[in-house]
Amino acid sequence: MQSSDLRPRRARSLVTVAALAAATALALAGCATNTSASSASTSSSGVNKVAITLTGGGSDACAVSTTSVPAGPVTFTVTNKSSTGISEVELLQDQKILGEKENLAPGLAAASFTVTLGGGKYQVYCPNASKELTDFTVTGKAASASNSSAATLLKTGSKQYATYVDDQVSTMVDTTTALQTAIDSGDLTAAQTAYAKARPYYERIESDVDGFIKPGFKATDNSGNLDYLIDMRASNLDPAVGWHGYHAVERDLFQAGAITDSTKSLAAELTANVTELKKLAPTLSYKPEDLANGAASLLEEVQSEKVTGEEEAFSHIDLVDLAANVEGAEEAFAYLRPGLTKLDPTLTKSIVAQFQATDALLDKYRDANALGGYVSYTDALKASDANTLSQQVQALQDPLSQLAEKVATA
């Protein structure tokens, strides 16, 4: 996120930025830049375009099509052609992540995010590339914010959205505390039920709050990464840091089927970390394109982790999380809808129709007697229904992907 006072969507610790800056000075090769592209292409709507291409082979490389653009809205489009080592790209300035794309598996469709940038120095950060950071310069000054009725409504909705995020984090603390209480009591059934009740809150707002690093830690050290400590999965387990968070508790409750002293310790740590997140969340501020980017990221989470059954590998309540991702995206859209209706009623109508279709599909899986209110995402159900779920979410993603550029240029 970028604004005149550069108030961040997510803040990193000072030591993180210092480490990144040092890495930039030392890095000599690997995240290649196409120096022949002296300027970004510009769309008819006035949005500058920057392409980032990830490749593998002898070493993982991150090629940025240009390292300089004029101030204003910029869309970064990331294509992973063949890199297995790079799974995310971030745009950084000072202590802040201004935009990012994650889950960038080779061969998937290109993913993009749009941010409005003022003049200054930035960095494109490609973790695990042989050169991780590329300097990026924005020249000039962004145009003054529009005072159109659409722009005003979009700004108002973005400010109101912050309250929604704070409410979700607050309830997450309450439900996670209840989970810890059930675990401390030794009641396995109550703990399993409490686990399913706690899960949706992080999933609804993950794209807004997943960038906080504890003070004193580097961004590359999962020991201080709150997202890792709260929501790591078996697939991204860092052996040096080990199991933490919801899924470590899930493993004990559902795979082992037992509450141990270790489970109690994990639950206490989880409560402490979500409480820390509650303290940090009110420091966030949002621009309309942040809501649009966040909604798109939540749907990407659905495709990469929920439809595949990766997220809840032990409890199989993936449909609970999937529904929460969709709910979070729909909520972000709802705060933008009044302004977007004035800006582009046709696009608004298309997105509304696809959210309705997605909600109707998810309703078919509701079960009041099941954990979290949705049927278990068994291997059999995944085999029969994963493609249907994925296709409907893709139908929603297509019009929603146009939203960030639209609201950034209102």
Backbone torsions as a table, in degrees:
resi	resn	phi	psi	omega
1	MET	NA	142.6	-178.4
2	GLN	-136.8	133.6	173.1
3	SER	-147.3	178.7	-175.5
4	SER	-60.0	-32.8	178.4
5	ASP	-101.1	5.4	175.5
6	LEU	50.6	48.8	175.6
7	ARG	-80.3	127.5	-166.7
8	PRO	-84.0	152.2	166.0
9	ARG	-70.7	-37.8	-179.9
10	ARG	-144.3	140.4	-176.3
11	ALA	-114.3	140.2	172.7
12	ARG	-101.4	160.5	177.4
13	SER	-72.1	157.1	-179.1
14	LEU	-59.4	-39.4	-178.4
15	VAL	-64.1	-31.6	177.7
16	THR	-61.7	-48.1	-178.1
17	VAL	-66.6	-37.8	177.6
18	ALA	-60.5	-41.5	179.4
19	ALA	-65.1	-40.1	-179.8
20	LEU	-66.7	-41.1	179.6
21	ALA	-63.0	-41.4	178.2
22	ALA	-63.5	-40.3	179.6
23	ALA	-62.5	-36.2	179.4
24	THR	-63.5	-42.9	-178.2
25	ALA	-64.9	-31.7	-175.2
26	LEU	-89.3	-28.6	-174.3
27	ALA	-70.0	134.3	-177.4
28	LEU	-120.4	-18.1	-176.4
29	ALA	-156.0	157.3	168.7
30	GLY	123.5	-48.1	178.0
31	CYS	-97.4	77.7	-167.6
32	ALA	-65.3	146.6	176.7
33	THR	-116.8	136.1	177.2
34	ASN	-81.9	91.4	-174.7
35	THR	-70.2	-15.9	178.9
36	SER	-70.9	-20.6	178.4
37	ALA	-89.7	92.0	-173.9
38	SER	-78.6	-14.4	178.8
39	SER	-148.4	157.5	178.8
40	ALA	-80.8	155.1	172.3
41	SER	-73.3	158.0	-177.6
42	THR	-127.2	132.1	-179.8
43	SER	-78.6	169.5	179.9
44	SER	-63.2	-22.9	179.3
45	SER	-86.3	0.2	177.8
46	GLY	89.4	15.0	178.4
47	VAL	-92.7	127.4	176.1
48	ASN	-74.8	143.6	-175.6
49	LYS	-116.1	130.6	175.6
50	VAL	-127.2	127.5	179.6
51	ALA	-101.8	135.4	176.5
52	ILE	-122.9	124.8	-176.2
53	THR	-118.8	128.2	-179.9
54	LEU	-104.9	130.7	179.4
55	THR	-134.1	154.4	177.4
56	GLY	-109.0	-140.3	-176.4
57	GLY	101.5	-132.1	-179.5
58	GLY	-64.4	-35.7	175.2
59	SER	-150.4	155.1	-179.2
60	ASP	-81.7	127.6	-175.5
61	ALA	-126.2	154.3	-177.6
62	CYS	-129.8	105.9	-175.4
63	ALA	-101.0	123.9	179.5
64	VAL	-103.4	127.8	-172.1
65	SER	-66.0	-27.4	177.6
66	THR	-154.4	152.5	178.6
67	THR	-113.0	15.1	178.5
68	SER	-150.9	132.4	176.4
69	VAL	-140.0	156.9	173.4
70	PRO	-74.6	156.1	-178.9
71	ALA	-61.0	149.5	179.7
72	GLY	131.5	-167.1	179.8
73	PRO	-66.2	135.9	179.2
74	VAL	-133.3	130.5	174.9
75	THR	-105.7	122.3	175.2
76	PHE	-99.1	121.6	179.3
77	THR	-113.1	122.0	-174.4
78	VAL	-109.1	127.4	176.4
79	THR	-121.4	122.1	176.4
80	ASN	-97.7	102.1	-178.7
81	LYS	-78.1	-42.6	-174.0
82	SER	-157.3	10.8	-177.2
83	SER	-84.3	125.4	174.2
84	THR	-96.8	-10.5	-177.4
85	GLY	-95.8	-20.3	-178.6
86	ILE	-108.5	121.8	-178.4
87	SER	-122.6	-0.4	178.3
88	GLU	-153.0	156.6	177.0
89	VAL	-135.3	136.6	-179.8
90	GLU	-128.2	149.9	169.7
91	LEU	-106.3	124.8	-174.8
92	LEU	-118.8	149.2	164.2
93	GLN	-147.8	126.3	-178.6
94	ASP	52.8	-120.6	-175.4
95	GLN	-98.7	21.5	-168.4
96	LYS	-128.7	143.1	166.7
97	ILE	-93.6	118.0	-177.2
98	LEU	-92.7	-22.0	179.0
99	GLY	-173.4	156.2	-179.3
100	GLU	-162.1	163.0	168.9
101	LYS	-135.2	134.8	-178.8
102	GLU	-119.5	176.8	177.0
103	ASN	55.3	45.0	-176.2
104	LEU	-90.7	73.9	-179.1
105	ALA	-74.1	148.1	179.4
106	PRO	-58.7	137.8	174.5
107	GLY	88.5	-12.2	178.6
108	LEU	-75.1	162.8	178.1
109	ALA	-60.7	151.7	179.1
110	ALA	-59.5	146.2	179.1
111	ALA	-120.6	148.0	-175.8
112	SER	-139.1	158.6	169.9
113	PHE	-141.8	150.7	-177.4
114	THR	-120.7	131.9	177.2
115	VAL	-134.9	151.6	175.6
116	THR	-100.1	118.9	-170.8
117	LEU	-115.2	136.4	171.0
118	GLY	-91.4	169.5	-179.8
119	GLY	-60.6	141.5	179.3
120	GLY	153.7	-173.3	-178.5
121	LYS	-102.5	134.9	179.8
122	TYR	-133.8	178.0	175.1
123	GLN	-141.8	139.5	169.5
124	VAL	-94.2	122.1	-174.4
125	TYR	-111.8	120.5	179.2
126	CYS	-119.6	88.8	-178.0
127	PRO	-55.1	133.9	176.6
128	ASN	80.5	0.4	169.9
129	ALA	-71.6	157.1	179.8
130	SER	-65.1	-26.9	164.4
131	LYS	-123.6	115.3	-169.4
132	GLU	-84.5	-27.1	-174.1
133	LEU	-123.1	138.1	175.1
134	THR	-126.0	125.8	177.7
135	ASP	-64.9	141.5	-176.7
136	PHE	-138.0	127.0	-174.4
137	THR	-113.4	135.4	173.5
138	VAL	-114.0	125.9	-175.2
139	THR	-103.6	152.6	176.5
140	GLY	78.8	-159.3	-175.7
141	LYS	-132.9	136.8	179.3
142	ALA	-65.1	146.9	178.3
143	ALA	-62.2	153.1	178.4
144	SER	-59.5	146.6	-179.0
145	ALA	-61.4	141.3	-180.0
146	SER	-70.0	145.7	175.7
147	ASN	-107.7	20.1	179.0
148	SER	-65.2	160.3	-179.6
149	SER	-62.2	-36.9	178.8
150	ALA	-64.2	-46.8	-179.4
151	ALA	-61.9	-40.5	179.3
152	THR	-63.0	-43.1	178.5
153	LEU	-65.1	-38.6	178.7
154	LEU	-64.7	-42.2	178.9
155	LYS	-65.0	-41.9	179.1
156	THR	-62.1	-45.0	178.6
157	GLY	-61.7	-38.2	-179.9
158	SER	-65.1	-39.1	177.7
159	LYS	-67.1	-39.7	179.9
160	GLN	-67.8	-30.7	-179.2
161	TYR	-61.5	-31.6	-180.0
162	ALA	-58.7	-35.4	178.5
163	THR	-66.1	-39.4	177.1
164	TYR	-59.9	-45.6	179.6
165	VAL	-61.2	-46.2	179.9
166	ASP	-60.2	-39.8	179.4
167	ASP	-64.8	-41.6	179.3
168	GLN	-63.7	-42.5	179.7
169	VAL	-66.0	-41.1	179.8
170	SER	-61.4	-44.5	179.3
171	THR	-68.7	-32.8	175.9
172	MET	-60.7	-40.3	177.1
173	VAL	-62.5	-43.8	-179.3
174	ASP	-62.9	-46.1	-177.3
175	THR	-73.2	-30.0	177.2
176	THR	-73.1	-36.2	174.3
177	THR	-62.8	-39.9	176.6
178	ALA	-64.0	-37.5	175.9
179	LEU	-62.1	-44.3	178.7
180	GLN	-62.5	-41.1	179.6
181	THR	-61.2	-43.3	178.7
182	ALA	-64.5	-39.4	178.3
183	ILE	-66.7	-43.2	179.5
184	ASP	-62.3	-28.1	179.7
185	SER	-77.1	-16.0	-179.5
186	GLY	82.4	8.7	-178.2
187	ASP	-89.1	101.8	-175.2
188	LEU	-62.7	-45.6	-178.3
189	THR	-62.9	-43.7	178.6
190	ALA	-64.5	-37.2	179.8
191	ALA	-67.3	-40.7	177.8
192	GLN	-63.0	-42.3	178.1
193	THR	-64.0	-43.0	179.9
194	ALA	-65.7	-35.3	178.2
195	TYR	-60.1	-48.1	-178.7
196	ALA	-63.9	-33.5	179.1
197	LYS	-71.4	-29.6	-176.3
198	ALA	-80.6	-26.4	-168.6
199	ARG	-64.5	-38.6	-171.7
200	PRO	-62.7	-27.1	-168.6
201	TYR	-68.1	-41.3	176.7
202	TYR	-68.7	-38.7	-176.8
203	GLU	-66.1	-27.3	179.9
204	ARG	-72.9	-27.3	-172.6
205	ILE	-128.9	15.8	-175.1
206	GLU	-55.6	-41.3	-177.1
207	SER	-66.6	-14.2	178.1
208	ASP	-91.6	-29.9	-168.1
209	VAL	-121.0	11.5	-172.5
210	ASP	-90.7	13.7	-177.2
211	GLY	-112.1	9.9	-177.4
212	PHE	-79.5	132.6	176.3
213	ILE	-115.7	131.3	178.9
214	LYS	-62.5	144.4	178.3
215	PRO	-56.3	138.4	178.2
216	GLY	92.1	-1.8	-179.3
217	PHE	-115.5	154.8	174.3
218	LYS	-87.3	156.8	179.1
219	ALA	-62.1	-29.1	-178.3
220	THR	-84.6	-1.8	-178.6
221	ASP	-102.8	106.8	-177.8
222	ASN	-65.6	-12.9	177.5
223	SER	-62.4	-23.7	-179.4
224	GLY	-117.1	6.3	-178.3
225	ASN	-88.4	109.9	-175.0
226	LEU	-62.8	-34.7	178.2
227	ASP	-62.5	-43.7	177.2
228	TYR	-63.7	-46.5	-175.9
229	LEU	-67.3	-22.5	-179.9
230	ILE	-97.1	-39.1	-165.6
231	ASP	-135.0	24.1	177.0
232	MET	-63.9	154.5	179.3
233	ARG	-123.4	169.0	178.8
234	ALA	-58.9	-33.7	-175.9
235	SER	-72.1	-21.3	177.7
236	ASN	-120.2	28.2	179.4
237	LEU	-62.3	129.2	174.9
238	ASP	-96.4	108.2	-176.3
239	PRO	-57.1	-29.5	-178.1
240	ALA	-72.7	-22.1	-177.7
241	VAL	-107.3	-35.7	175.8
242	GLY	85.9	-170.6	-175.4
243	TRP	-78.1	136.4	176.5
244	HIS	-151.4	165.5	167.2
245	GLY	80.8	-165.3	-175.4
246	TYR	-55.5	-44.0	-172.8
247	HIS	-76.7	-22.3	170.9
248	ALA	-68.3	-40.9	175.4
249	VAL	-66.0	-43.4	178.3
250	GLU	-55.8	-44.7	179.8
251	ARG	-56.2	-45.2	-178.8
252	ASP	-68.2	-43.8	-174.1
253	LEU	-72.0	-35.0	-171.5
254	PHE	-109.5	-39.1	178.7
255	GLN	-81.0	-52.4	179.3
256	ALA	-78.0	-29.8	-179.1
257	GLY	64.7	36.6	-177.1
258	ALA	-151.4	147.9	174.7
259	ILE	-105.9	118.8	-179.1
260	THR	-115.6	176.5	174.9
261	ASP	-60.4	-35.2	177.5
262	SER	-64.1	-40.5	177.8
263	THR	-60.3	-43.4	179.6
264	LYS	-63.3	-38.8	178.4
265	SER	-66.4	-42.3	177.6
266	LEU	-61.7	-41.7	-179.5
267	ALA	-65.4	-40.3	178.8
268	ALA	-65.3	-41.8	178.2
269	GLU	-63.7	-41.5	179.4
270	LEU	-61.5	-44.5	178.0
271	THR	-60.3	-41.5	179.4
272	ALA	-63.8	-39.1	-177.8
273	ASN	-72.7	-39.0	177.3
274	VAL	-71.0	-29.0	175.1
275	THR	-67.2	-38.9	174.9
276	GLU	-62.2	-40.7	177.7
277	LEU	-61.9	-38.3	178.7
278	LYS	-61.3	-34.7	178.2
279	LYS	-69.4	-34.1	-174.4
280	LEU	-85.7	-31.2	-174.1
281	ALA	-55.0	-39.7	-179.6
282	PRO	-65.4	-10.4	177.6
283	THR	-79.6	-7.5	-176.6
284	LEU	-80.7	146.6	169.8
285	SER	-133.3	160.6	-169.9
286	TYR	-135.3	145.8	168.1
287	LYS	-111.0	161.4	-177.4
288	PRO	-53.4	-39.9	-179.6
289	GLU	-68.3	-23.2	175.7
290	ASP	-65.3	-42.2	178.0
291	LEU	-63.7	-41.6	-180.0
292	ALA	-66.3	-45.3	177.8
293	ASN	-62.4	-40.6	-179.1
294	GLY	-65.1	-42.1	178.1
295	ALA	-61.3	-43.1	178.8
296	ALA	-63.4	-39.8	-180.0
297	SER	-64.5	-37.9	179.1
298	LEU	-64.3	-38.0	177.7
299	LEU	-71.2	-31.1	173.8
300	GLU	-65.6	-35.8	174.6
301	GLU	-59.9	-40.9	178.5
302	VAL	-57.7	-48.6	-175.1
303	GLN	-69.1	-38.1	-172.8
304	SER	-88.4	-24.2	-172.0
305	GLU	-130.0	-31.3	-176.3
306	LYS	-87.8	-50.4	179.8
307	VAL	-60.3	-32.0	-179.3
308	THR	-77.6	-13.3	-177.1
309	GLY	79.9	12.9	-177.0
310	GLU	-75.7	-34.0	-169.7
311	GLU	-64.6	-51.7	-175.6
312	GLU	-112.1	65.4	-171.6
313	ALA	-65.5	-21.0	-176.6
314	PHE	-105.1	-38.1	-177.9
315	SER	-92.6	-22.9	-179.3
316	HIS	60.7	33.5	174.6
317	ILE	-98.8	36.1	-177.9
318	ASP	-57.1	-33.0	-179.3
319	LEU	-68.6	-26.4	174.0
320	VAL	-64.3	-46.8	179.8
321	ASP	-68.9	-40.2	179.0
322	LEU	-59.2	-47.7	178.9
323	ALA	-61.3	-38.1	179.7
324	ALA	-66.2	-40.2	175.5
325	ASN	-59.2	-45.3	179.9
326	VAL	-64.8	-42.3	178.7
327	GLU	-60.6	-42.5	179.4
328	GLY	-64.2	-41.9	177.9
329	ALA	-64.8	-40.4	-179.3
330	GLU	-67.4	-35.0	178.7
331	GLU	-67.0	-44.2	177.6
332	ALA	-59.7	-43.3	177.6
333	PHE	-62.4	-39.2	-178.2
334	ALA	-59.7	-37.4	179.6
335	TYR	-71.9	-24.0	177.6
336	LEU	-90.0	-18.1	-169.1
337	ARG	-58.0	-42.9	-179.7
338	PRO	-58.0	-44.3	178.8
339	GLY	-71.2	-39.3	-178.8
340	LEU	-67.0	-32.7	178.4
341	THR	-60.8	-39.4	175.7
342	LYS	-71.7	-35.0	-174.6
343	LEU	-76.3	-46.6	-176.4
344	ASP	-153.5	84.6	-177.0
345	PRO	-62.8	-30.0	-179.6
346	THR	-67.9	-46.1	178.0
347	LEU	-64.1	-41.3	178.8
348	THR	-58.2	-46.9	-179.4
349	LYS	-61.7	-39.8	179.5
350	SER	-63.8	-44.1	-179.6
351	ILE	-67.0	-42.1	178.3
352	VAL	-58.8	-44.6	-179.0
353	ALA	-62.5	-39.4	-178.7
354	GLN	-74.6	-33.1	173.2
355	PHE	-64.5	-41.2	179.0
356	GLN	-62.5	-41.2	178.9
357	ALA	-66.4	-38.9	179.3
358	THR	-67.6	-43.4	178.0
359	ASP	-61.8	-40.5	-180.0
360	ALA	-64.4	-39.4	178.0
361	LEU	-64.8	-44.0	-179.4
362	LEU	-66.3	-31.2	178.7
363	ASP	-59.3	-27.3	-179.4
364	LYS	-66.6	-19.6	-177.4
365	TYR	-100.6	2.5	-179.6
366	ARG	-69.7	142.3	176.9
367	ASP	-152.2	108.1	-175.6
368	ALA	-61.2	-22.0	-177.8
369	ASN	-92.7	-4.9	-178.3
370	ALA	-92.3	158.5	176.6
371	LEU	-58.0	126.8	178.7
372	GLY	74.8	-1.5	176.6
373	GLY	87.4	8.5	177.4
374	TYR	-131.8	150.9	-179.7
375	VAL	-62.9	156.4	178.5
376	SER	-67.2	137.4	-179.4
377	TYR	-88.7	76.1	-177.3
378	THR	-74.1	168.3	176.8
379	ASP	-59.8	-38.0	-179.5
380	ALA	-66.0	-42.7	179.5
381	LEU	-67.6	-40.5	177.9
382	LYS	-60.1	-44.2	-179.1
383	ALA	-62.7	-36.6	-175.7
384	SER	-87.5	-28.4	-168.8
385	ASP	-120.6	-10.6	-175.6
386	ALA	-58.8	-40.5	-178.0
387	ASN	-66.3	-40.5	178.2
388	THR	-62.6	-45.0	178.6
389	LEU	-62.2	-45.7	-178.1
390	SER	-62.9	-41.9	-179.5
391	GLN	-64.5	-39.8	179.9
392	GLN	-69.2	-40.9	177.6
393	VAL	-64.3	-37.1	177.1
394	GLN	-64.0	-38.9	177.9
395	ALA	-62.6	-30.3	175.4
396	LEU	-78.6	-39.3	-179.8
397	GLN	-61.4	-36.6	-174.1
398	ASP	-58.1	-55.2	177.6
399	PRO	-71.9	-32.3	-178.8
400	LEU	-65.4	-29.1	-179.1
401	SER	-65.5	-17.8	179.2
402	GLN	-84.5	-8.1	-168.5
403	LEU	-70.8	-42.0	-174.0
404	ALA	-61.0	-48.6	179.5
405	GLU	-63.9	-37.0	-178.2
406	LYS	-62.8	-48.5	-176.4
407	VAL	-77.3	-26.2	179.3
408	ALA	-69.6	-21.4	-177.7
409	THR	-110.0	14.6	-178.2
410	ALA	-65.0	NA	NA
